[in-house]
Amino acid sequence: MIVARPKSEGGEKKPSQMGMVRVALQDMGGDPKPLEMQSHIKDKFNVELPANIISNYKSQIKRKNGTAGPGRGRRGGLQVEDFETIRGLVRRLGAEQVKRLVEVVA
């Protein structure tokens, strides 16, 4: 059995819950809190989504986009790309300069 999404007053399909969260993230920019997004979604779509649902969808969207958390959605430690970046720095600046940079930021 196929269930159609509810239609808005104008006969257009309403976006999914995830779609509403995605639009709110785009509209608001930055990293808004779920309660702020809840208010924005209520104003824009006249739908009240619970903050925990918004938080869940927000995490899924950020993980899919590669912008989640300190590791930006990566699992594990260093990746091949990290070593390629280091190699590029060594070629451009020299090993001694890269060592000095590491000492400064460590």
Biopython code that builds the backbone (N, CA, C, O; Angstrom):
import numpy as np
from Bio.PDB.StructureBuilder import StructureBuilder

atoms = [
    (1, "MET", "N", (0.830, -1.171, 0.000)),
    (1, "MET", "CA", (0.000, 0.000, 0.000)),
    (1, "MET", "C", (0.882, 1.243, 0.000)),
    (1, "MET", "O", (1.796, 1.346, 0.817)),
    (2, "ILE", "N", (0.626, 2.182, -0.894)),
    (2, "ILE", "CA", (1.392, 3.417, -1.003)),
    (2, "ILE", "C", (0.632, 4.511, -0.270)),
    (2, "ILE", "O", (-0.565, 4.706, -0.477)),
    (3, "VAL", "N", (1.349, 5.218, 0.588)),
    (3, "VAL", "CA", (0.740, 6.303, 1.339)),
    (3, "VAL", "C", (1.266, 7.615, 0.786)),
    (3, "VAL", "O", (2.476, 7.843, 0.770)),
    (4, "ALA", "N", (0.370, 8.475, 0.334)),
    (4, "ALA", "CA", (0.772, 9.772, -0.214)),
    (4, "ALA", "C", (1.071, 10.731, 0.921)),
    (4, "ALA", "O", (0.484, 10.648, 2.000)),
    (5, "ARG", "N", (1.993, 11.641, 0.661)),
    (5, "ARG", "CA", (2.283, 12.675, 1.637)),
    (5, "ARG", "C", (1.116, 13.647, 1.685)),
    (5, "ARG", "O", (0.433, 13.859, 0.683)),
    (6, "PRO", "N", (0.891, 14.236, 2.850)),
    (6, "PRO", "CA", (-0.210, 15.190, 2.950)),
    (6, "PRO", "C", (0.042, 16.396, 2.052)),
    (6, "PRO", "O", (1.182, 16.809, 1.838)),
    (7, "LYS", "N", (-1.049, 16.945, 1.536)),
    (7, "LYS", "CA", (-0.931, 18.112, 0.666)),
    (7, "LYS", "C", (-1.238, 19.360, 1.466)),
    (7, "LYS", "O", (-2.053, 19.350, 2.388)),
    (8, "SER", "N", (-0.555, 20.449, 1.087)),
    (8, "SER", "CA", (-0.810, 21.719, 1.752)),
    (8, "SER", "C", (-2.091, 22.321, 1.208)),
    (8, "SER", "O", (-2.743, 21.728, 0.348)),
    (9, "GLU", "N", (-2.451, 23.481, 1.695)),
    (9, "GLU", "CA", (-3.699, 24.110, 1.282)),
    (9, "GLU", "C", (-3.724, 24.407, -0.205)),
    (9, "GLU", "O", (-4.792, 24.357, -0.814)),
    (10, "GLY", "N", (-2.589, 24.713, -0.810)),
    (10, "GLY", "CA", (-2.535, 25.034, -2.227)),
    (10, "GLY", "C", (-2.496, 23.808, -3.111)),
    (10, "GLY", "O", (-2.380, 23.945, -4.328)),
    (11, "GLY", "N", (-2.589, 22.615, -2.551)),
    (11, "GLY", "CA", (-2.560, 21.398, -3.338)),
    (11, "GLY", "C", (-1.153, 20.888, -3.611)),
    (11, "GLY", "O", (-0.983, 19.843, -4.239)),
    (12, "GLU", "N", (-0.129, 21.624, -3.140)),
    (12, "GLU", "CA", (1.253, 21.174, -3.333)),
    (12, "GLU", "C", (1.609, 20.179, -2.234)),
    (12, "GLU", "O", (1.042, 20.210, -1.142)),
    (13, "LYS", "N", (2.553, 19.302, -2.542)),
    (13, "LYS", "CA", (3.019, 18.368, -1.527)),
    (13, "LYS", "C", (3.867, 19.120, -0.510)),
    (13, "LYS", "O", (4.681, 19.972, -0.867)),
    (14, "LYS", "N", (3.661, 18.789, 0.767)),
    (14, "LYS", "CA", (4.505, 19.337, 1.819)),
    (14, "LYS", "C", (5.831, 18.594, 1.778)),
    (14, "LYS", "O", (5.865, 17.409, 1.445)),
    (15, "PRO", "N", (6.924, 19.277, 2.112)),
    (15, "PRO", "CA", (8.196, 18.555, 2.184)),
    (15, "PRO", "C", (8.171, 17.547, 3.338)),
    (15, "PRO", "O", (7.384, 17.672, 4.277)),
    (16, "SER", "N", (9.030, 16.575, 3.244)),
    (16, "SER", "CA", (9.155, 15.603, 4.327)),
    (16, "SER", "C", (9.723, 16.311, 5.559)),
    (16, "SER", "O", (10.162, 17.459, 5.479)),
    (17, "GLN", "N", (9.709, 15.622, 6.683)),
    (17, "GLN", "CA", (10.292, 16.202, 7.893)),
    (17, "GLN", "C", (11.766, 16.510, 7.673)),
    (17, "GLN", "O", (12.244, 17.580, 8.051)),
    (18, "MET", "N", (12.491, 15.567, 7.056)),
    (18, "MET", "CA", (13.904, 15.810, 6.791)),
    (18, "MET", "C", (14.059, 16.994, 5.828)),
    (18, "MET", "O", (14.965, 17.814, 5.982)),
    (19, "GLY", "N", (13.181, 17.072, 4.852)),
    (19, "GLY", "CA", (13.230, 18.186, 3.913)),
    (19, "GLY", "C", (13.036, 19.516, 4.611)),
    (19, "GLY", "O", (13.706, 20.495, 4.282)),
    (20, "MET", "N", (12.120, 19.564, 5.576)),
    (20, "MET", "CA", (11.899, 20.803, 6.336)),
    (20, "MET", "C", (13.141, 21.173, 7.139)),
    (20, "MET", "O", (13.510, 22.345, 7.213)),
    (21, "VAL", "N", (13.784, 20.179, 7.739)),
    (21, "VAL", "CA", (15.008, 20.439, 8.506)),
    (21, "VAL", "C", (16.108, 20.918, 7.560)),
    (21, "VAL", "O", (16.850, 21.845, 7.888)),
    (22, "ARG", "N", (16.214, 20.297, 6.402)),
    (22, "ARG", "CA", (17.224, 20.695, 5.414)),
    (22, "ARG", "C", (17.014, 22.156, 4.979)),
    (22, "ARG", "O", (17.968, 22.931, 4.903)),
    (23, "VAL", "N", (15.770, 22.514, 4.701)),
    (23, "VAL", "CA", (15.455, 23.892, 4.297)),
    (23, "VAL", "C", (15.782, 24.864, 5.430)),
    (23, "VAL", "O", (16.341, 25.934, 5.191)),
    (24, "ALA", "N", (15.437, 24.493, 6.650)),
    (24, "ALA", "CA", (15.723, 25.363, 7.799)),
    (24, "ALA", "C", (17.226, 25.574, 7.952)),
    (24, "ALA", "O", (17.670, 26.690, 8.222)),
    (25, "LEU", "N", (18.011, 24.513, 7.781)),
    (25, "LEU", "CA", (19.467, 24.657, 7.861)),
    (25, "LEU", "C", (19.979, 25.613, 6.796)),
    (25, "LEU", "O", (20.835, 26.453, 7.073)),
    (26, "GLN", "N", (19.459, 25.489, 5.580)),
    (26, "GLN", "CA", (19.881, 26.380, 4.492)),
    (26, "GLN", "C", (19.451, 27.811, 4.763)),
    (26, "GLN", "O", (20.234, 28.742, 4.576)),
    (27, "ASP", "N", (18.225, 27.991, 5.200)),
    (27, "ASP", "CA", (17.703, 29.338, 5.458)),
    (27, "ASP", "C", (18.457, 30.035, 6.583)),
    (27, "ASP", "O", (18.779, 31.219, 6.489)),
    (28, "MET", "N", (18.735, 29.287, 7.647)),
    (28, "MET", "CA", (19.298, 29.892, 8.844)),
    (28, "MET", "C", (20.816, 30.018, 8.794)),
    (28, "MET", "O", (21.387, 30.904, 9.430)),
    (29, "GLY", "N", (21.473, 29.136, 8.040)),
    (29, "GLY", "CA", (22.934, 29.176, 7.971)),
    (29, "GLY", "C", (23.573, 28.835, 9.309)),
    (29, "GLY", "O", (22.889, 28.717, 10.326)),
    (30, "GLY", "N", (24.877, 28.681, 9.297)),
    (30, "GLY", "CA", (25.606, 28.374, 10.523)),
    (30, "GLY", "C", (25.210, 27.041, 11.106)),
    (30, "GLY", "O", (24.976, 26.071, 10.386)),
    (31, "ASP", "N", (25.138, 27.007, 12.428)),
    (31, "ASP", "CA", (24.793, 25.772, 13.144)),
    (31, "ASP", "C", (23.703, 26.078, 14.163)),
    (31, "ASP", "O", (23.970, 26.107, 15.365)),
    (32, "PRO", "N", (22.469, 26.306, 13.692)),
    (32, "PRO", "CA", (21.391, 26.674, 14.614)),
    (32, "PRO", "C", (21.021, 25.520, 15.541)),
    (32, "PRO", "O", (21.176, 24.349, 15.196)),
    (33, "LYS", "N", (20.536, 25.873, 16.701)),
    (33, "LYS", "CA", (20.082, 24.892, 17.683)),
    (33, "LYS", "C", (18.717, 24.343, 17.262)),
    (33, "LYS", "O", (17.947, 25.034, 16.596)),
    (34, "PRO", "N", (18.417, 23.093, 17.653)),
    (34, "PRO", "CA", (17.126, 22.493, 17.287)),
    (34, "PRO", "C", (15.916, 23.336, 17.697)),
    (34, "PRO", "O", (14.937, 23.396, 16.953)),
    (35, "LEU", "N", (15.961, 23.986, 18.858)),
    (35, "LEU", "CA", (14.814, 24.806, 19.279)),
    (35, "LEU", "C", (14.640, 26.030, 18.378)),
    (35, "LEU", "O", (13.513, 26.442, 18.100)),
    (36, "GLU", "N", (15.752, 26.610, 17.921)),
    (36, "GLU", "CA", (15.671, 27.723, 16.975)),
    (36, "GLU", "C", (15.083, 27.240, 15.655)),
    (36, "GLU", "O", (14.251, 27.911, 15.044)),
    (37, "MET", "N", (15.528, 26.071, 15.230)),
    (37, "MET", "CA", (15.033, 25.500, 13.981)),
    (37, "MET", "C", (13.552, 25.147, 14.106)),
    (37, "MET", "O", (12.796, 25.290, 13.145)),
    (38, "GLN", "N", (13.141, 24.692, 15.277)),
    (38, "GLN", "CA", (11.747, 24.338, 15.510)),
    (38, "GLN", "C", (10.853, 25.555, 15.258)),
    (38, "GLN", "O", (9.809, 25.442, 14.615)),
    (39, "SER", "N", (11.263, 26.698, 15.758)),
    (39, "SER", "CA", (10.500, 27.930, 15.569)),
    (39, "SER", "C", (10.459, 28.328, 14.091)),
    (39, "SER", "O", (9.415, 28.731, 13.579)),
    (40, "HIS", "N", (11.597, 28.211, 13.417)),
    (40, "HIS", "CA", (11.678, 28.552, 11.991)),
    (40, "HIS", "C", (10.765, 27.637, 11.158)),
    (40, "HIS", "O", (10.051, 28.102, 10.269)),
    (41, "ILE", "N", (10.799, 26.348, 11.455)),
    (41, "ILE", "CA", (9.972, 25.372, 10.729)),
    (41, "ILE", "C", (8.493, 25.654, 10.984)),
    (41, "ILE", "O", (7.680, 25.559, 10.065)),
    (42, "LYS", "N", (8.139, 25.996, 12.212)),
    (42, "LYS", "CA", (6.740, 26.303, 12.546)),
    (42, "LYS", "C", (6.271, 27.523, 11.749)),
    (42, "LYS", "O", (5.161, 27.535, 11.216)),
    (43, "ASP", "N", (7.133, 28.558, 11.671)),
    (43, "ASP", "CA", (6.777, 29.774, 10.936)),
    (43, "ASP", "C", (6.667, 29.520, 9.439)),
    (43, "ASP", "O", (5.747, 30.012, 8.785)),
    (44, "LYS", "N", (7.600, 28.758, 8.903)),
    (44, "LYS", "CA", (7.674, 28.568, 7.455)),
    (44, "LYS", "C", (6.679, 27.530, 6.935)),
    (44, "LYS", "O", (6.039, 27.745, 5.905)),
    (45, "PHE", "N", (6.547, 26.414, 7.640)),
    (45, "PHE", "CA", (5.733, 25.298, 7.144)),
    (45, "PHE", "C", (4.450, 25.066, 7.945)),
    (45, "PHE", "O", (3.615, 24.245, 7.567)),
    (46, "ASN", "N", (4.304, 25.791, 9.048)),
    (46, "ASN", "CA", (3.162, 25.606, 9.937)),
    (46, "ASN", "C", (3.083, 24.162, 10.443)),
    (46, "ASN", "O", (2.004, 23.581, 10.562)),
    (47, "VAL", "N", (4.259, 23.605, 10.734)),
    (47, "VAL", "CA", (4.374, 22.243, 11.265)),
    (47, "VAL", "C", (5.258, 22.317, 12.499)),
    (47, "VAL", "O", (6.318, 22.943, 12.478)),
    (48, "GLU", "N", (4.819, 21.677, 13.569)),
    (48, "GLU", "CA", (5.627, 21.671, 14.781)),
    (48, "GLU", "C", (6.322, 20.320, 14.923)),
    (48, "GLU", "O", (5.701, 19.317, 15.274)),
    (49, "LEU", "N", (7.618, 20.318, 14.641)),
    (49, "LEU", "CA", (8.424, 19.106, 14.789)),
    (49, "LEU", "C", (9.066, 19.110, 16.173)),
    (49, "LEU", "O", (9.544, 20.152, 16.622)),
    (50, "PRO", "N", (9.087, 17.979, 16.850)),
    (50, "PRO", "CA", (9.778, 17.911, 18.142)),
    (50, "PRO", "C", (11.272, 18.175, 17.963)),
    (50, "PRO", "O", (11.858, 17.798, 16.948)),
    (51, "ALA", "N", (11.878, 18.820, 18.947)),
    (51, "ALA", "CA", (13.300, 19.180, 18.876)),
    (51, "ALA", "C", (14.196, 17.947, 18.704)),
    (51, "ALA", "O", (15.221, 18.017, 18.026)),
    (52, "ASN", "N", (13.810, 16.814, 19.319)),
    (52, "ASN", "CA", (14.645, 15.619, 19.187)),
    (52, "ASN", "C", (14.629, 15.075, 17.757)),
    (52, "ASN", "O", (15.631, 14.534, 17.288)),
    (53, "ILE", "N", (13.503, 15.216, 17.067)),
    (53, "ILE", "CA", (13.421, 14.789, 15.667)),
    (53, "ILE", "C", (14.293, 15.703, 14.808)),
    (53, "ILE", "O", (15.021, 15.239, 13.930)),
    (54, "ILE", "N", (14.210, 17.000, 15.070)),
    (54, "ILE", "CA", (15.028, 17.974, 14.336)),
    (54, "ILE", "C", (16.504, 17.673, 14.546)),
    (54, "ILE", "O", (17.282, 17.680, 13.593)),
    (55, "SER", "N", (16.892, 17.410, 15.787)),
    (55, "SER", "CA", (18.289, 17.098, 16.099)),
    (55, "SER", "C", (18.762, 15.856, 15.358)),
    (55, "SER", "O", (19.871, 15.826, 14.825)),
    (56, "ASN", "N", (17.913, 14.828, 15.327)),
    (56, "ASN", "CA", (18.248, 13.584, 14.639)),
    (56, "ASN", "C", (18.453, 13.817, 13.142)),
    (56, "ASN", "O", (19.452, 13.378, 12.572)),
    (57, "TYR", "N", (17.501, 14.510, 12.508)),
    (57, "TYR", "CA", (17.629, 14.782, 11.077)),
    (57, "TYR", "C", (18.826, 15.684, 10.793)),
    (57, "TYR", "O", (19.535, 15.489, 9.806)),
    (58, "LYS", "N", (19.047, 16.654, 11.643)),
    (58, "LYS", "CA", (20.189, 17.562, 11.470)),
    (58, "LYS", "C", (21.498, 16.768, 11.491)),
    (58, "LYS", "O", (22.376, 17.000, 10.661)),
    (59, "SER", "N", (21.629, 15.841, 12.427)),
    (59, "SER", "CA", (22.831, 14.997, 12.502)),
    (59, "SER", "C", (22.989, 14.154, 11.244)),
    (59, "SER", "O", (24.092, 14.034, 10.711)),
    (60, "GLN", "N", (21.896, 13.571, 10.769)),
    (60, "GLN", "CA", (21.955, 12.749, 9.556)),
    (60, "GLN", "C", (22.390, 13.578, 8.353)),
    (60, "GLN", "O", (23.219, 13.139, 7.556)),
    (61, "ILE", "N", (21.831, 14.774, 8.226)),
    (61, "ILE", "CA", (22.160, 15.646, 7.100)),
    (61, "ILE", "C", (23.626, 16.058, 7.161)),
    (61, "ILE", "O", (24.326, 16.018, 6.149)),
    (62, "LYS", "N", (24.088, 16.452, 8.340)),
    (62, "LYS", "CA", (25.481, 16.880, 8.481)),
    (62, "LYS", "C", (26.446, 15.718, 8.219)),
    (62, "LYS", "O", (27.497, 15.900, 7.605)),
    (63, "ARG", "N", (26.077, 14.528, 8.690)),
    (63, "ARG", "CA", (26.932, 13.354, 8.462)),
    (63, "ARG", "C", (27.007, 13.039, 6.972)),
    (63, "ARG", "O", (28.076, 12.729, 6.447)),
    (64, "LYS", "N", (25.867, 13.122, 6.297)),
    (64, "LYS", "CA", (25.825, 12.853, 4.856)),
    (64, "LYS", "C", (26.640, 13.885, 4.079)),
    (64, "LYS", "O", (27.288, 13.554, 3.086)),
    (65, "ASN", "N", (26.602, 15.135, 4.536)),
    (65, "ASN", "CA", (27.339, 16.207, 3.869)),
    (65, "ASN", "C", (28.804, 16.251, 4.268)),
    (65, "ASN", "O", (29.575, 17.033, 3.711)),
    (66, "GLY", "N", (29.201, 15.412, 5.235)),
    (66, "GLY", "CA", (30.589, 15.399, 5.662)),
    (66, "GLY", "C", (30.946, 16.552, 6.573)),
    (66, "GLY", "O", (32.116, 16.924, 6.666)),
    (67, "THR", "N", (29.964, 17.126, 7.249)),
    (67, "THR", "CA", (30.239, 18.258, 8.134)),
    (67, "THR", "C", (29.928, 17.943, 9.587)),
    (67, "THR", "O", (29.763, 18.856, 10.396)),
    (68, "ALA", "N", (29.847, 16.682, 9.924)),
    (68, "ALA", "CA", (29.462, 16.295, 11.285)),
    (68, "ALA", "C", (30.673, 16.228, 12.198)),
    (68, "ALA", "O", (31.703, 15.655, 11.841)),
    (69, "GLY", "N", (30.545, 16.810, 13.368)),
    (69, "GLY", "CA", (31.492, 16.648, 14.460)),
    (69, "GLY", "C", (32.921, 17.035, 14.170)),
    (69, "GLY", "O", (33.244, 17.498, 13.076)),
    (70, "PRO", "N", (33.795, 16.838, 15.182)),
    (70, "PRO", "CA", (35.197, 17.235, 15.058)),
    (70, "PRO", "C", (35.932, 16.491, 13.941)),
    (70, "PRO", "O", (36.802, 17.066, 13.286)),
    (71, "GLY", "N", (35.594, 15.231, 13.720)),
    (71, "GLY", "CA", (36.238, 14.466, 12.659)),
    (71, "GLY", "C", (35.509, 14.595, 11.338)),
    (71, "GLY", "O", (35.870, 13.934, 10.364)),
    (72, "ARG", "N", (34.468, 15.451, 11.290)),
    (72, "ARG", "CA", (33.667, 15.693, 10.099)),
    (72, "ARG", "C", (33.177, 14.391, 9.480)),
    (72, "ARG", "O", (33.242, 14.211, 8.264)),
    (73, "GLY", "N", (32.684, 13.475, 10.328)),
    (73, "GLY", "CA", (32.060, 12.265, 9.833)),
    (73, "GLY", "C", (33.036, 11.146, 9.504)),
    (73, "GLY", "O", (32.624, 10.075, 9.058)),
    (74, "ARG", "N", (34.323, 11.383, 9.720)),
    (74, "ARG", "CA", (35.305, 10.350, 9.402)),
    (74, "ARG", "C", (35.434, 9.385, 10.556)),
    (74, "ARG", "O", (35.325, 9.764, 11.723)),
    (75, "ARG", "N", (35.664, 8.154, 10.220)),
    (75, "ARG", "CA", (35.871, 7.146, 11.248)),
    (75, "ARG", "C", (37.358, 6.806, 11.283)),
    (75, "ARG", "O", (38.050, 6.821, 10.265)),
    (76, "GLY", "N", (37.821, 6.498, 12.494)),
    (76, "GLY", "CA", (39.210, 6.088, 12.620)),
    (76, "GLY", "C", (40.155, 7.259, 12.696)),
    (76, "GLY", "O", (39.736, 8.401, 12.884)),
    (77, "GLY", "N", (41.444, 6.970, 12.549)),
    (77, "GLY", "CA", (42.475, 7.983, 12.676)),
    (77, "GLY", "C", (42.800, 8.650, 11.363)),
    (77, "GLY", "O", (41.924, 9.158, 10.663)),
    (78, "LEU", "N", (44.082, 8.638, 11.044)),
    (78, "LEU", "CA", (44.550, 9.302, 9.838)),
    (78, "LEU", "C", (44.075, 8.578, 8.581)),
    (78, "LEU", "O", (43.937, 7.355, 8.558)),
    (79, "GLN", "N", (43.832, 9.361, 7.550)),
    (79, "GLN", "CA", (43.406, 8.835, 6.261)),
    (79, "GLN", "C", (44.518, 9.080, 5.241)),
    (79, "GLN", "O", (45.417, 9.882, 5.494)),
    (80, "VAL", "N", (44.472, 8.417, 4.120)),
    (80, "VAL", "CA", (45.461, 8.581, 3.057)),
    (80, "VAL", "C", (45.542, 10.049, 2.643)),
    (80, "VAL", "O", (46.628, 10.559, 2.367)),
    (81, "GLU", "N", (44.398, 10.727, 2.599)),
    (81, "GLU", "CA", (44.368, 12.132, 2.203)),
    (81, "GLU", "C", (45.196, 12.995, 3.145)),
    (81, "GLU", "O", (45.796, 13.981, 2.717)),
    (82, "ASP", "N", (45.233, 12.630, 4.432)),
    (82, "ASP", "CA", (46.023, 13.378, 5.403)),
    (82, "ASP", "C", (47.512, 13.304, 5.061)),
    (82, "ASP", "O", (48.221, 14.307, 5.140)),
    (83, "PHE", "N", (47.977, 12.124, 4.685)),
    (83, "PHE", "CA", (49.382, 11.959, 4.326)),
    (83, "PHE", "C", (49.714, 12.681, 3.022)),
    (83, "PHE", "O", (50.811, 13.217, 2.866)),
    (84, "GLU", "N", (48.777, 12.694, 2.097)),
    (84, "GLU", "CA", (48.996, 13.435, 0.851)),
    (84, "GLU", "C", (49.127, 14.924, 1.124)),
    (84, "GLU", "O", (49.931, 15.610, 0.493)),
    (85, "THR", "N", (48.339, 15.418, 2.059)),
    (85, "THR", "CA", (48.426, 16.828, 2.445)),
    (85, "THR", "C", (49.785, 17.129, 3.069)),
    (85, "THR", "O", (50.419, 18.132, 2.739)),
    (86, "ILE", "N", (50.222, 16.265, 3.961)),
    (86, "ILE", "CA", (51.525, 16.456, 4.610)),
    (86, "ILE", "C", (52.640, 16.418, 3.570)),
    (86, "ILE", "O", (53.550, 17.246, 3.600)),
    (87, "ARG", "N", (52.568, 15.458, 2.651)),
    (87, "ARG", "CA", (53.592, 15.353, 1.609)),
    (87, "ARG", "C", (53.636, 16.632, 0.776)),
    (87, "ARG", "O", (54.715, 17.117, 0.438)),
    (88, "GLY", "N", (52.473, 17.174, 0.448)),
    (88, "GLY", "CA", (52.419, 18.423, -0.313)),
    (88, "GLY", "C", (53.070, 19.579, 0.441)),
    (88, "GLY", "O", (53.776, 20.396, -0.149)),
    (89, "LEU", "N", (52.828, 19.640, 1.745)),
    (89, "LEU", "CA", (53.460, 20.687, 2.557)),
    (89, "LEU", "C", (54.976, 20.529, 2.604)),
    (89, "LEU", "O", (55.714, 21.509, 2.505)),
    (90, "VAL", "N", (55.431, 19.289, 2.755)),
    (90, "VAL", "CA", (56.876, 19.038, 2.792)),
    (90, "VAL", "C", (57.519, 19.438, 1.468)),
    (90, "VAL", "O", (58.603, 20.021, 1.457)),
    (91, "ARG", "N", (56.866, 19.132, 0.364)),
    (91, "ARG", "CA", (57.406, 19.511, -0.950)),
    (91, "ARG", "C", (57.454, 21.027, -1.118)),
    (91, "ARG", "O", (58.414, 21.563, -1.672)),
    (92, "ARG", "N", (56.421, 21.714, -0.641)),
    (92, "ARG", "CA", (56.364, 23.171, -0.800)),
    (92, "ARG", "C", (57.264, 23.911, 0.164)),
    (92, "ARG", "O", (57.949, 24.858, -0.223)),
    (93, "LEU", "N", (57.269, 23.480, 1.436)),
    (93, "LEU", "CA", (57.964, 24.235, 2.482)),
    (93, "LEU", "C", (59.274, 23.608, 2.936)),
    (93, "LEU", "O", (60.138, 24.296, 3.479)),
    (94, "GLY", "N", (59.424, 22.321, 2.719)),
    (94, "GLY", "CA", (60.591, 21.607, 3.228)),
    (94, "GLY", "C", (60.270, 20.970, 4.572)),
    (94, "GLY", "O", (59.421, 21.453, 5.321)),
    (95, "ALA", "N", (60.964, 19.879, 4.859)),
    (95, "ALA", "CA", (60.689, 19.100, 6.066)),
    (95, "ALA", "C", (60.930, 19.906, 7.337)),
    (95, "ALA", "O", (60.135, 19.833, 8.274)),
    (96, "GLU", "N", (62.017, 20.673, 7.381)),
    (96, "GLU", "CA", (62.338, 21.443, 8.582)),
    (96, "GLU", "C", (61.257, 22.480, 8.890)),
    (96, "GLU", "O", (60.882, 22.664, 10.048)),
    (97, "GLN", "N", (60.760, 23.153, 7.856)),
    (97, "GLN", "CA", (59.718, 24.161, 8.064)),
    (97, "GLN", "C", (58.416, 23.506, 8.556)),
    (97, "GLN", "O", (57.725, 24.061, 9.411)),
    (98, "VAL", "N", (58.087, 22.333, 8.016)),
    (98, "VAL", "CA", (56.885, 21.621, 8.463)),
    (98, "VAL", "C", (57.046, 21.211, 9.922)),
    (98, "VAL", "O", (56.091, 21.306, 10.693)),
    (99, "LYS", "N", (58.247, 20.753, 10.320)),
    (99, "LYS", "CA", (58.495, 20.406, 11.720)),
    (99, "LYS", "C", (58.286, 21.622, 12.614)),
    (99, "LYS", "O", (57.692, 21.510, 13.687)),
    (100, "ARG", "N", (58.770, 22.776, 12.182)),
    (100, "ARG", "CA", (58.602, 24.006, 12.962)),
    (100, "ARG", "C", (57.122, 24.363, 13.091)),
    (100, "ARG", "O", (56.666, 24.787, 14.154)),
    (101, "LEU", "N", (56.380, 24.188, 11.998)),
    (101, "LEU", "CA", (54.944, 24.467, 12.055)),
    (101, "LEU", "C", (54.238, 23.552, 13.056)),
    (101, "LEU", "O", (53.363, 23.995, 13.799)),
    (102, "VAL", "N", (54.621, 22.280, 13.072)),
    (102, "VAL", "CA", (54.024, 21.321, 13.994)),
    (102, "VAL", "C", (54.340, 21.734, 15.432)),
    (102, "VAL", "O", (53.469, 21.657, 16.299)),
    (103, "GLU", "N", (55.560, 22.167, 15.693)),
    (103, "GLU", "CA", (55.926, 22.595, 17.035)),
    (103, "GLU", "C", (55.101, 23.807, 17.479)),
    (103, "GLU", "O", (54.722, 23.912, 18.645)),
    (104, "VAL", "N", (54.831, 24.708, 16.554)),
    (104, "VAL", "CA", (54.054, 25.903, 16.883)),
    (104, "VAL", "C", (52.621, 25.547, 17.260)),
    (104, "VAL", "O", (52.080, 26.102, 18.216)),
    (105, "VAL", "N", (52.004, 24.635, 16.526)),
    (105, "VAL", "CA", (50.599, 24.308, 16.778)),
    (105, "VAL", "C", (50.414, 23.223, 17.825)),
    (105, "VAL", "O", (49.297, 23.023, 18.303)),
    (106, "ALA", "N", (51.463, 22.523, 18.192)),
    (106, "ALA", "CA", (51.354, 21.433, 19.175)),
    (106, "ALA", "C", (51.232, 21.943, 20.587)),
    (106, "ALA", "O", (51.132, 21.151, 21.524)),
]
sb = StructureBuilder()
sb.init_structure("model")
sb.init_model(0)
sb.init_chain("A")
sb.init_seg("    ")
for serial, (resi, resn, name, xyz) in enumerate(atoms, 1):
    if name == "N":
        sb.init_residue(resn, " ", resi, " ")
    sb.init_atom(name, np.array(xyz, "f"), 0.0, 1.0, " ", f" {name:<3s}", serial, name[0])
structure = sb.get_structure()
